[in-house]
Amino acid sequence: MADQSYLQWPFFEPRHALLARELDAWAAQNIAQEHGSDVDAACRHLVKQLGEAGWLRHAVAGADFGGAGEQIDTRSICLIRETLARHSGLADFAFAMQGLGSGAISLAGTDAQKQRYLTRVAKGEAISAFALSEPDAGSDVAAMSCSAVLDGDHYVINGEKTWISNGGIADVYVVFVRTGEAPGARGITALIVDAGTPGFEIAERIDVIAPHPLARLRFTDCRVPVSQRVGAGGEGFKVAMRTLDVFRTSVAAAALGFARRALDEALHRATTRRMFSGVLADFQLTQAKLAQMATQIDSAALLTYRAAWQRDQGGNVTREAAMAKMTATENAQQVIDAAVQMWGGMGVVSEQPVERLYREIRALRIYEGATEVQQLIIARELLKQAH
């Protein structure tokens, strides 16, 4: 970990700094830089590694169910994501999806559901997925059409979900469906669907520029027991938003990890690349760019860990998390682009560190709410205060 000074900020307790340093040392020894062409196998292996080493305990809530504490500690998951992202985007993905995929169960599940699922997720023995988006309902969750009707003691699900991370390799999916208790967002319910349930299939695998397991799901008369419902009927939208509130700030932390790695790579290149009887770092243009990169990282980090700290204090962080997610991902894009530029031709060679970062960061500006959606959220919160 090149720069550890931020761990002394007042947002953190000593345990947080210890966690970050221990994970950094572990990742340096255990996380491979190259994951090969079989991304599914790599993700399964990473989940197993993270579970066996105890890091996944921080992604779930409840000490009785394998969690590190009774509540998910936002600062801890942010530091874990930032640290893993510096080492491997796929390792960060594997950790994040264990938390996001099981987050609804952590927040609103019954003890029986937590015992059945969270204990295995925390150990890396089961892979989880969060199935919210649809072909025509991404940012506008209330527009979803995938539906479920009650038939005795079962829900019968019909419809599709898409852009589902861990789709195709997950053992358990938390699926959000329209059940019609009320119009719009008030008529959505969360259901746990096990992989292999009759009527549930992987309709399509989706390839993206930063490879990770991604799929379109199809449900055809898929029967799920009422006991698999997370929270009350019609409360699914609230469960989804609570889950995203926990993990949206951690997306900003992942972007920080990518940006810090890019700055490290840029500094290495600037101080070792010979040019015109000196090195690249001798030029004022280079120095100015490095200064800008470092400032963009620190400004994003301050917003990120303010939001994480505020949530851990029990505060509402809708605006703060949106600010952090927007700023960290946009700034990281600029930092990484600058690092690619400093590396020149080598910066666009496939599988070079800065080239991988360039592909990794692009998706973060879109998923869990695109930058434009974050702007709408921030403005909405400001306008609430103005009235």
C-alpha positions as semicolon CSV with decimal commas, in nm:
position;residue;x (nm);y (nm);z (nm)
1;M;0,000;0,000;0,000
2;A;0,198;0,298;-0,132
3;D;0,019;0,577;0,057
4;Q;-0,127;0,485;0,395
5;S;-0,164;0,834;0,539
6;Y;-0,540;0,843;0,481
7;L;-0,581;0,561;0,733
8;Q;-0,504;0,818;1,003
9;W;-0,804;1,031;0,910
10;P;-1,061;1,076;1,190
11;F;-1,318;0,874;0,994
12;F;-1,137;0,557;1,101
13;E;-1,074;0,364;1,420
14;P;-0,747;0,175;1,479
15;R;-0,920;-0,151;1,380
16;H;-0,987;-0,013;1,032
17;A;-0,623;0,070;0,967
18;L;-0,522;-0,276;1,092
19;L;-0,781;-0,438;0,864
20;A;-0,655;-0,251;0,556
21;R;-0,290;-0,334;0,625
22;E;-0,355;-0,701;0,697
23;L;-0,566;-0,739;0,381
24;D;-0,305;-0,561;0,171
25;A;-0,035;-0,801;0,291
26;W;-0,263;-1,101;0,236
27;A;-0,365;-0,988;-0,114
28;A;-0,003;-0,934;-0,217
29;Q;0,069;-1,298;-0,130
30;N;-0,254;-1,463;-0,247
31;I;-0,424;-1,269;-0,526
32;A;-0,294;-1,356;-0,872
33;Q;-0,243;-1,067;-1,113
34;E;-0,350;-1,284;-1,407
35;H;-0,676;-1,481;-1,382
36;G;-0,667;-1,660;-1,717
37;S;-0,944;-1,689;-1,972
38;D;-1,191;-1,885;-1,757
39;V;-1,347;-1,598;-1,564
40;D;-1,616;-1,816;-1,403
41;A;-1,353;-2,047;-1,255
42;A;-1,143;-1,752;-1,141
43;C;-1,441;-1,597;-0,960
44;R;-1,528;-1,922;-0,788
45;H;-1,167;-1,958;-0,675
46;L;-1,152;-1,600;-0,548
47;V;-1,475;-1,639;-0,349
48;K;-1,335;-1,956;-0,195
49;Q;-1,005;-1,782;-0,109
50;L;-1,177;-1,477;0,041
51;G;-1,411;-1,696;0,242
52;E;-1,142;-1,927;0,380
53;A;-0,928;-1,628;0,479
54;G;-1,220;-1,469;0,668
55;W;-1,259;-1,154;0,458
56;L;-1,614;-1,236;0,348
57;R;-1,729;-1,220;0,710
58;H;-1,732;-0,842;0,665
59;A;-1,979;-0,867;0,374
60;V;-2,264;-1,013;0,581
61;A;-2,437;-0,911;0,904
62;G;-2,488;-1,111;1,222
63;A;-2,221;-1,283;1,428
64;D;-2,451;-1,585;1,466
65;F;-2,461;-1,620;1,088
66;G;-2,092;-1,588;1,008
67;G;-2,070;-1,208;1,001
68;A;-1,789;-1,003;1,151
69;G;-2,044;-0,798;1,350
70;E;-2,413;-0,755;1,409
71;Q;-2,429;-0,486;1,140
72;I;-2,233;-0,441;0,819
73;D;-1,958;-0,188;0,891
74;T;-1,951;0,041;0,588
75;R;-1,598;0,166;0,650
76;S;-1,471;-0,191;0,663
77;I;-1,630;-0,297;0,336
78;C;-1,506;0,023;0,171
79;L;-1,148;-0,035;0,287
80;I;-1,168;-0,398;0,175
81;R;-1,298;-0,304;-0,168
82;E;-1,041;-0,027;-0,211
83;T;-0,758;-0,260;-0,112
84;L;-0,872;-0,550;-0,329
85;A;-0,931;-0,318;-0,627
86;R;-0,569;-0,204;-0,607
87;H;-0,461;-0,566;-0,650
88;S;-0,731;-0,710;-0,878
89;G;-1,059;-0,585;-1,018
90;L;-1,194;-0,940;-1,024
91;A;-1,108;-0,993;-0,656
92;D;-1,295;-0,673;-0,570
93;F;-1,591;-0,793;-0,778
94;A;-1,595;-1,132;-0,604
95;F;-1,604;-0,969;-0,260
96;A;-1,856;-0,700;-0,352
97;M;-2,108;-0,939;-0,504
98;Q;-2,105;-1,163;-0,199
99;G;-2,216;-0,859;-0,001
100;L;-2,457;-0,707;-0,251
101;G;-2,605;-1,043;-0,347
102;S;-2,683;-1,136;0,012
103;G;-2,738;-0,782;0,141
104;A;-3,116;-0,803;0,136
105;I;-3,099;-1,116;0,351
106;S;-2,861;-0,944;0,595
107;L;-3,095;-0,646;0,624
108;A;-3,442;-0,800;0,613
109;G;-3,415;-1,179;0,612
110;T;-3,556;-1,413;0,874
111;D;-3,322;-1,596;1,109
112;A;-3,391;-1,916;0,915
113;Q;-3,295;-1,747;0,587
114;K;-2,982;-1,601;0,742
115;Q;-2,878;-1,937;0,884
116;R;-2,934;-2,111;0,553
117;Y;-2,767;-1,857;0,326
118;L;-2,545;-1,606;0,508
119;T;-2,336;-1,869;0,685
120;R;-2,241;-2,024;0,349
121;V;-2,189;-1,687;0,179
122;A;-1,954;-1,576;0,457
123;K;-1,746;-1,892;0,423
124;G;-1,728;-1,866;0,045
125;E;-1,925;-2,191;0,011
126;A;-2,214;-2,027;-0,176
127;I;-2,206;-1,750;-0,436
128;S;-2,479;-1,485;-0,426
129;A;-2,640;-1,252;-0,681
130;F;-2,864;-0,944;-0,672
131;A;-3,127;-0,958;-0,949
132;L;-3,291;-0,616;-0,986
133;S;-3,233;-0,477;-1,337
134;E;-3,445;-0,564;-1,641
135;P;-3,418;-0,488;-2,013
136;D;-3,652;-0,189;-1,972
137;A;-3,601;-0,119;-1,601
138;G;-3,248;-0,023;-1,502
139;S;-3,226;0,309;-1,323
140;D;-3,608;0,327;-1,314
141;V;-3,662;0,028;-1,085
142;A;-4,033;0,100;-1,046
143;A;-4,079;0,020;-1,418
144;M;-3,996;-0,350;-1,370
145;S;-4,228;-0,603;-1,530
146;C;-4,093;-0,938;-1,405
147;S;-4,387;-1,054;-1,193
148;A;-4,493;-1,311;-0,937
149;V;-4,844;-1,418;-0,840
150;L;-4,937;-1,594;-0,520
151;D;-5,061;-1,948;-0,567
152;G;-5,128;-2,109;-0,230
153;D;-4,803;-2,117;-0,037
154;H;-4,588;-2,042;-0,344
155;Y;-4,509;-1,744;-0,566
156;V;-4,506;-1,817;-0,941
157;I;-4,249;-1,600;-1,121
158;N;-4,253;-1,504;-1,489
159;G;-4,027;-1,259;-1,669
160;E;-3,663;-1,169;-1,718
161;K;-3,377;-0,996;-1,543
162;T;-3,060;-0,874;-1,711
163;W;-2,714;-0,733;-1,634
164;I;-2,706;-0,967;-1,334
165;S;-2,356;-0,999;-1,193
166;N;-2,265;-1,355;-1,094
167;G;-2,541;-1,470;-1,326
168;G;-2,455;-1,823;-1,430
169;I;-2,230;-1,906;-1,134
170;A;-2,439;-1,797;-0,835
171;D;-2,594;-2,052;-0,602
172;V;-2,855;-1,810;-0,468
173;Y;-3,029;-1,511;-0,628
174;V;-3,230;-1,240;-0,451
175;V;-3,485;-1,155;-0,720
176;F;-3,708;-0,847;-0,714
177;V;-4,050;-0,900;-0,874
178;R;-4,374;-0,714;-0,920
179;T;-4,642;-0,860;-0,694
180;G;-4,896;-0,580;-0,730
181;E;-4,982;-0,487;-0,371
182;A;-4,983;-0,123;-0,490
183;P;-4,887;0,073;-0,803
184;G;-4,523;0,144;-0,892
185;A;-4,246;0,091;-0,640
186;R;-4,489;-0,008;-0,362
187;G;-4,584;-0,331;-0,538
188;I;-4,244;-0,502;-0,553
189;T;-4,135;-0,804;-0,346
190;A;-3,794;-0,967;-0,288
191;L;-3,770;-1,345;-0,324
192;I;-3,477;-1,583;-0,276
193;V;-3,441;-1,820;-0,571
194;D;-3,193;-2,107;-0,557
195;A;-2,999;-2,196;-0,871
196;G;-3,152;-2,503;-1,030
197;T;-3,509;-2,420;-0,930
198;P;-3,743;-2,552;-1,205
199;G;-3,855;-2,271;-1,434
200;F;-3,541;-2,065;-1,371
201;E;-3,274;-2,058;-1,642
202;I;-2,975;-1,859;-1,760
203;A;-3,106;-1,719;-2,090
204;E;-2,783;-1,553;-2,203
205;R;-2,430;-1,489;-2,085
206;I;-2,313;-1,131;-2,143
207;D;-1,954;-1,034;-2,226
208;V;-1,828;-0,690;-2,119
209;I;-1,499;-0,501;-2,153
210;A;-1,388;-0,588;-1,797
211;P;-1,479;-0,958;-1,793
212;H;-1,682;-1,091;-1,503
213;P;-1,977;-1,333;-1,480
214;L;-2,283;-1,153;-1,614
215;A;-2,610;-1,290;-1,745
216;R;-2,971;-1,248;-1,847
217;L;-3,210;-1,459;-1,638
218;R;-3,543;-1,604;-1,746
219;F;-3,828;-1,723;-1,524
220;T;-4,108;-1,936;-1,667
221;D;-4,373;-2,045;-1,415
222;C;-4,096;-2,068;-1,156
223;R;-4,245;-2,170;-0,820
224;V;-4,083;-2,031;-0,505
225;P;-4,217;-2,095;-0,152
226;V;-4,355;-1,798;0,040
227;S;-4,094;-1,880;0,305
228;Q;-3,834;-1,752;0,053
229;R;-3,974;-1,398;0,065
230;V;-3,738;-1,139;0,211
231;G;-3,938;-0,890;0,418
232;A;-4,307;-0,826;0,369
233;G;-4,492;-0,844;0,040
234;G;-4,474;-0,513;-0,146
235;E;-4,169;-0,402;0,057
236;G;-3,912;-0,517;-0,198
237;F;-3,830;-0,171;-0,331
238;K;-3,742;-0,050;0,018
239;V;-3,526;-0,360;0,072
240;A;-3,348;-0,300;-0,260
241;M;-3,282;0,066;-0,183
242;R;-3,154;-0,013;0,168
243;T;-2,919;-0,270;0,017
244;L;-2,791;-0,025;-0,243
245;D;-2,745;0,244;0,024
246;V;-2,504;0,012;0,204
247;F;-2,303;-0,084;-0,102
248;R;-2,317;0,228;-0,322
249;T;-2,049;0,397;-0,111
250;S;-1,831;0,089;-0,156
251;V;-1,846;0,136;-0,535
252;A;-1,673;0,469;-0,474
253;A;-1,413;0,286;-0,266
254;A;-1,345;0,042;-0,550
255;A;-1,292;0,336;-0,783
256;L;-1,044;0,476;-0,529
257;G;-0,854;0,150;-0,536
258;F;-0,829;0,159;-0,913
259;A;-0,721;0,524;-0,905
260;R;-0,454;0,466;-0,639
261;R;-0,310;0,178;-0,842
262;A;-0,308;0,400;-1,151
263;L;-0,120;0,673;-0,963
264;D;0,134;0,416;-0,841
265;E;0,186;0,298;-1,199
266;A;0,212;0,657;-1,323
267;L;0,473;0,744;-1,059
268;H;0,675;0,436;-1,150
269;R;0,664;0,524;-1,518
270;A;0,742;0,892;-1,461
271;T;1,048;0,820;-1,246
272;T;1,194;0,541;-1,461
273;R;1,109;0,635;-1,822
274;R;1,421;0,791;-1,975
275;M;1,352;1,088;-2,200
276;F;1,570;1,372;-2,335
277;S;1,865;1,316;-2,101
278;G;1,637;1,285;-1,799
279;V;1,322;1,109;-1,691
280;L;0,956;1,182;-1,760
281;A;0,908;1,318;-1,407
282;D;1,153;1,602;-1,476
283;F;0,900;1,779;-1,697
284;Q;0,666;2,031;-1,542
285;L;0,378;1,896;-1,753
286;T;0,425;1,558;-1,587
287;Q;0,452;1,710;-1,241
288;A;0,134;1,911;-1,292
289;K;-0,055;1,602;-1,405
290;L;0,067;1,396;-1,108
291;A;-0,041;1,674;-0,871
292;Q;-0,384;1,683;-1,028
293;M;-0,418;1,304;-1,004
294;A;-0,324;1,299;-0,635
295;T;-0,569;1,580;-0,559
296;Q;-0,852;1,407;-0,744
297;I;-0,788;1,091;-0,542
298;D;-0,786;1,267;-0,206
299;S;-1,100;1,469;-0,282
300;A;-1,283;1,150;-0,379
301;A;-1,150;0,967;-0,073
302;L;-1,276;1,240;0,161
303;L;-1,627;1,218;0,016
304;T;-1,620;0,837;0,019
305;Y;-1,515;0,793;0,378
306;R;-1,736;1,077;0,500
307;A;-2,034;0,883;0,358
308;A;-1,909;0,555;0,506
309;W;-1,850;0,711;0,849
310;Q;-2,188;0,886;0,844
311;R;-2,372;0,564;0,764
312;D;-2,189;0,380;1,042
313;Q;-2,311;0,652;1,280
314;G;-2,668;0,573;1,177
315;G;-2,718;0,875;0,955
316;N;-2,903;0,898;0,625
317;V;-2,645;0,898;0,345
318;T;-2,856;0,913;0,029
319;R;-2,700;1,241;-0,082
320;E;-2,353;1,172;0,056
321;A;-2,330;0,826;-0,102
322;A;-2,439;0,968;-0,438
323;M;-2,177;1,242;-0,415
324;A;-1,909;0,987;-0,328
325;K;-2,005;0,744;-0,602
326;M;-2,024;1,015;-0,867
327;T;-1,702;1,191;-0,772
328;A;-1,489;0,883;-0,711
329;T;-1,582;0,709;-1,035
330;E;-1,551;1,022;-1,251
331;N;-1,221;1,123;-1,091
332;A;-1,082;0,771;-1,120
333;Q;-1,163;0,770;-1,492
334;Q;-0,954;1,085;-1,533
335;V;-0,669;0,957;-1,316
336;I;-0,650;0,629;-1,505
337;D;-0,667;0,803;-1,842
338;A;-0,372;1,020;-1,737
339;A;-0,177;0,711;-1,630
340;V;-0,241;0,545;-1,967
341;Q;-0,115;0,862;-2,138
342;M;0,208;0,856;-1,935
343;W;0,266;0,494;-2,028
344;G;0,229;0,586;-2,395
345;G;0,210;0,291;-2,634
346;M;0,259;0,043;-2,351
347;G;-0,049;0,186;-2,186
348;V;-0,279;0,036;-2,448
349;V;-0,115;-0,306;-2,470
350;S;-0,362;-0,573;-2,368
351;E;-0,336;-0,689;-2,004
352;Q;-0,087;-0,424;-1,899
353;P;-0,191;-0,289;-1,554
354;V;-0,307;0,053;-1,674
355;E;-0,489;-0,102;-1,972
356;R;-0,680;-0,333;-1,736
357;L;-0,763;-0,039;-1,511
358;Y;-0,891;0,157;-1,809
359;R;-1,141;-0,121;-1,883
360;E;-1,229;-0,180;-1,518
361;I;-1,321;0,179;-1,435
362;R;-1,560;0,236;-1,723
363;A;-1,832;0,011;-1,585
364;L;-1,822;0,175;-1,241
365;R;-1,952;0,501;-1,388
366;I;-2,268;0,312;-1,488
367;Y;-2,357;0,033;-1,247
368;E;-2,542;0,084;-0,919
369;G;-2,665;0,411;-1,063
370;A;-2,499;0,596;-1,351
371;T;-2,335;0,932;-1,286
372;E;-2,637;1,111;-1,430
373;V;-2,866;0,927;-1,188
374;Q;-2,643;1,028;-0,897
375;Q;-2,677;1,390;-1,009
376;L;-3,056;1,356;-1,001
377;I;-3,041;1,203;-0,652
378;I;-2,821;1,482;-0,520
379;A;-3,043;1,751;-0,673
380;R;-3,357;1,585;-0,536
381;E;-3,212;1,581;-0,184
382;L;-3,110;1,947;-0,213
383;L;-3,457;2,047;-0,334
384;K;-3,616;1,863;-0,040
385;Q;-3,418;2,088;0,195
386;A;-3,514;2,399;-0,001
387;H;-3,887;2,351;0,059
